[in-house]
Amino acid sequence: MMKSTLLFSSLLLPFCFAGCAGTNTLNQDMAVAEAACADAAFGSGAFPALAADTAGYMRNAIPVAKAARGAAANRFEAQPGRKVSYTVTLAMSVDDLAGTLRKIEAMVKESGGYVQESNDHGGVLRIPVAKAEELLSKIEACGSVNSRSIVGSDVTAQVVDVEIRLENLRKMRTRLLALLEKAEKVEDALKVEQELNRVVTDIERYEAQLAGLNNRIDYVTLTLRLNQTQPIVFVPQLPVPWMGELGDGGSGLPRPNGCAELPFGLEIPDGFAVLSSTRKDDFRQLWAVSADDCVLRLTRRPGLEGANLDFWRVLARRSLADVNRFTDLKEEAVTLPDGTEAVMFEAKRSSDGYWLCLMYPQNSCCFIPGDREVCLIEFWGPAKSFGERLEAVKTATQSFDF
């Protein structure tokens, strides 16, 4: 028995010294063994590509611009003797945010990569390093690149360190297993098993660390941030600029001014209160409002020599459809009781309704070129109250008196 105990102690003692670093934290473990690992690896020629400046160089990020020469260079090309982990941060503006994100995620999956994290404006994508250059170019083509950052971190020292530790721990595990078979006393066997459990735990920990390092090396980490491009809306310039005000709702309701001068004769419908009226040279306008947020605006402006009702009709339609983006635009030509020819438009935008009566009446006494004036009756409001009051406004239009 004494012989067995001595044998156990003599075999276990060198293993305890060899594995003493494993009993401390991972950081302590790496610090204690660094010199021994370097001697074992470099002295044996196992990693001949590592130079004497490894400690200083490999722990720093490698500027990718120095590695890539020329526009056609592969920014993720493998560097001989080095283990490099690449990270990319890319910010882009796209027209269709949700659709573009789905397209990019599909491209990543088709390339053999995967989505690590996803949100409404991008996420974290993992791309096989062998396909990273080609795929990143395709992703950048999906929108407008606002910023791009590519950083390569050399993790060669970490990989070497972990591999050496794993090799030593696995050898220790083999010897402990052999020692366990030879143990004759229960007490000796328990001591060997305790040490064996510690070694196995360290092996699993370092294997997980090595797997994580290899994943960082094999896959480029792309942090993607997408922004919705603000659409550029073309607003046509009308030859008569004030016509573009039709349907714009003004810049907000004017302040009540106590004035109720009508630009032309019209019976204001019940339920409307006159808010204000304005007269400036040949321009006259009146605003009336209802208690349920409907607005009635009457306008009278100078006409143009040579213009006719059809000329103003075309401009009104362009203002509503092209400038102020109304939909479901309906148009109807009518004759008012006094014989005035008019055009009525009805449209909607969002949840609001809009109605316009456009008139270009001829003077009752005589026609003088350029002396005609354009008369406009506009009515808008929320869909419900607009629908309830529209007929009353149309009826009031029948009382039009130029």
N, C-alpha and C positions, 0 to 999 in steps of 0.2 A: 504494500500500500504506500509505503514511504517513497518507493521508486516512482509510483504513479503520480504522487503529489509533486515530486520534484520535476518529473517530466512535464506535467501540466503548467507548473510555474515557469519553467524555462521556455516553453513554447508561447505562453500567453504574454510574458513580459515584453518581447519585441513588438508583438502586435499592439499592445497597449500604447507603446511609444509611437508606433507608426500611425495609429488611429487616434491619438490623443486630441488632435485638432477637432475631430468629429464630435467630441463631447461638449465643445463650446458652441457659440453661435456661429452662423454661416460666415459672418464678416470676420470674426476672429479666426475661423478655420482657414479662410483664404489668406489672411495676413501671415499666419504662422507658417503655412506651407509654401508660400510664393517662391522663396529662394530655392527650396528643395525641388519644387516642381520644375522650375526653370532649368536647374542643373540636370535633372533627370531627362527632361525632354530635349534640351538643346545639346547636352553632352552626348546623347545617344544618336543625335541626327534625326530624331523622329519628326522635327519641324524645322528643316533647314532654311525655310524661307523667312523665318523671323530674325530680324537683325538685332543689334545690341541696343538700339534706341526704342525697343518695343514698349517699355513702361511709359515713356513720355509720349510717343506718337499714337499708340493704339487706343488710348483712352480719350482721345479728342475726336470731335466730329471732323469728317473729311469734307472739305468744300467740293461739291460735285463738279463745279465749274472747272476746277483744275484737272479733273480726271477726263472730262469730256472735251474733246478738241474738235471744233467745227460744228455746224448746225446739224449735220447728219449723224453725229456721234451718239452712241447709246449711253444715256445718262445713268443706266443701271448695270453697265457692263461689269462682269466679275473681274476683280483685281487679283492677279496671281499671288498666292500665299496669304491672302487676307480674307477675313470673314467680315462682311460689311452688312449692316442693317440700315435699310433706307426708309425714310419717312418723308411724305409729301403733304403739303398743305396747299389746297387749291380753292380759290374763291372765284365764282363765275356768276354772270348774269344771264338768265335764260328767259325765253318768251313764255314757255309752259313749264312752270316749276314742277308740279306733280308728275306730268308726263315725262319730262326730262329725267327726273330722279328714277322713275321706274325703268326707263330705257338704260340708264347708266348701270343700275343694279343688275339688270339682265345681262348686259355685256360683261360685267365682272364675273358673274356666275358661269357664263358660257366659256370664259377664259380659264376656268378652274379655280377662281377665287371665291370669296364669300363676303357676306355683309356682317361685319362685327357689331355695328350700331347704326340705327336708322332713325331719322326724325323728319319733320315736315320740310326742313331746309337743307338736307344733306345727310351726313353721317360719317362713319368710319368704315372704310372698305379695305379688304386685304387682297392684293393682286399678286399672282405668281411673278417673281422677279424676272423670269425669262421672257414674260410677255408684257412687262410693265411699260416699256418704252412705246410699243405699238398701241397698247390700250390707253395710255395717258393721252396720246395724240388724238385718239378717237373721242375720248371724253371731252377734251378741250374744244373739239370741233362742234360740240353740242350747244355751245353758247359763246359768250364773250368773256375772256379771261380777265379778271380784275387784278389778281395777284397769284403768284406761284412761288413756293419755296420747296426745295429738294435738299435734304441733308442726309449724308451717309455717315454712320457711326461705326467705327472699327471695333468689333467685339472679339477679335482673334484671341486676345489674351484671356478673356473670360472663358471662351470655348476650350482653349488649351488647358487652363487651370481645372476646369470641371472634368474634362476627359481624364486627366492624370489622376485626380482624386477618385474618380469612378474606377479606374484600373486598379489602384491600390486597394480600394475598399472591396472590390470583387475578389482580388487575391486573398485578402484577409478573410472574406466569407468562406472561400474554399478551404483555407487552413483551419478555420474554426469548425467547419463541418467535419473535417477529418479528425480534429481533436475531440469533438463531441463523441464520435464513434469509439474512440479509444478510452474515454473517461470511464473509470471503474467505480468511482464513488458518486453518489447522488449530489453531494455538495459540489464536487468538481463539475459535474454535468450542468448544474444550475448556474454556476458562474460562467461557463462557456455559453450557455443559452442566453444569459443576460447580455453578454458582450455581443453575441450573434444578433440579437434583436436590435441592439444599437446600430450595428453595422448595416443591417438590412434597411433600417429606417433612413440612415444616411444615404444609402444607395438610391432609395426611392426619391429622396429629396433632390439629390444631384441629377438623377435621370429626368425629373420634372424640370429642373433648371436648364438642363441641356436641351430638352425638347422645346422649351420656351425660346431659347437662344436660336435654335435651328429654325423655328417658325418665323422669328424676326428676320432671319437671313433669307429664308426661302420666299417670304411674302413681303412685298412693299406695303407699308401702312399709309393709306391715303385718307386724309381728313378733308372731306368735301363740304363746301359751304356754297349754297345756291341762293341767289336773289332773283325775285321776279322783275323782269325788264318792264319798265314803264312804257306802254305802247305809245308810239308816235301817231297822233291823230291829225290828219290833214284837215285844216279848216279853210275852206275856200274863201277868197276875198270877193265879196259881192260888189258890183259896180256902184250900187247905192248902199253905202255902209250901214245906214240906220235900219235897213231892212233886216240885217242880221240880228236885230233886237227882238224880232218876232219869236215868241216862245221862250225867251231867255228868263222870263220872270222878273226882269229888272235886276238891280243890285240889292234887292230887298225893298220892302214897302217904304214909301216916303213918309215923312212925319206929317201928321195932320196939320193943315195950315188954315182951316176954317173957310177955305175958298171952295165954291161949288160951281164955278163957271163951266158949262158944258162946251166941248169943242164943236159939237153939232147937236141938233135936236134929237133926244132919245129919252124915252120914259125908263128911268132906272127901275129894275124889277124890285118887287117887295122883298124884304129881308136883307137888302144891301144898304150900307151907309156910305155916304161920300166921305172919303178920307182927305183928299186934297185935289187941287187942280193947279195947272201951271200954264202960263202964256208967255211966250218969248218970240217976238217977231211973228213969223208965220207958223210957228210950232205951238200947238195947243194939246193939252193932255189932261185927263181926269182919271182918278183912281177911286174905286168903290170896293168895299169888302163886306163879306158876310160874317156872321158870328161863328160859322163852321169852316173857316179858312178858305173860302172861295174868293177869288179876285176878279174884278171887272176893270178893264183898262180901255179907255176910249182915246184915240189919237187922231189928230188931223195934221197933215204935213203937206208942203208944196209938192206939186207934181213936176213932171219934166215934159218939155216940149217934144212932141212926136211920140210920147209913150201912150199906150192904150191899156185897157184892163188886162189883156193877155200878157203884156210885158210885166205888170205888177204881180199877176198870178204866178208866173214862172219864178220870179224872185222870191215870192212868199213860200212856194214849195221848196226851193233850194235852202232857204233859211231854216225851215222846219226840219227837213230831212237831212241835209248835209251839214249845216252849221250847228244846229241845236239837237240833232240826233233823236228826233221823234220817230216812233214806229206806228204801224197800222194807220198810215196817213190816208184819209179819205177826202175826196174833193167833189164839190157839187156847185154847178152854176145856177143862180136863182135871179129872179126879178122881184124887187121890192114893190110894195103897193104904189109908191110914187113914180114907178117906172125906172128906178135906178138899177142898173145891172150890177150884180155882185157875185163873188165866189166865196163859198163857205168851206173851211177845212176843219176836219176833226182828227185828232191824233192822241197818242198817249206816250208817256215816258215814265218808266218805273211804275209807281202806283198812282200817278197823277193823270188826270185827263186835261185836254186842251182843245179849245174851239176858237176859230177865227172867222170873222166876216170881213172881207176885203172889198171896198167900194172905190170907184173912181168916177164920181158923178160929174155930169156936164152941167155948166151953169144954166139956170132956168131961163135967163133972158137971152143971152147970146153966147156963142162960143168964141172965146179969145184964146189963140194958141198959147200954151204955157200958163194959162190962168186956172187950170183945173187943179184940184187938190185930192190927195189920197186920204180916205177915211178908213179907220180900222177899229173893229170891235173885237177885243180879245177877252177870253174867259177861261180861267183854269182853277184847279183845286183838287183835293183828294178825291179818289175815285167815287166814293159813296156820295159825298155831298155834291160833287160835280154832276153825277148822274141825276140827282134829285132836282137840281136847279137849272139844268141845261135847257129844258123846254121853256122855262120862264124867260131865260135870256134870249132864246130864239124869237119868242113872241115880242119881247121888247124891241128887237131889231126891226120888226115890221113898222115901228113908229118912227123910223129914221127920217130925219128932215134936214137936208143939207143946208 
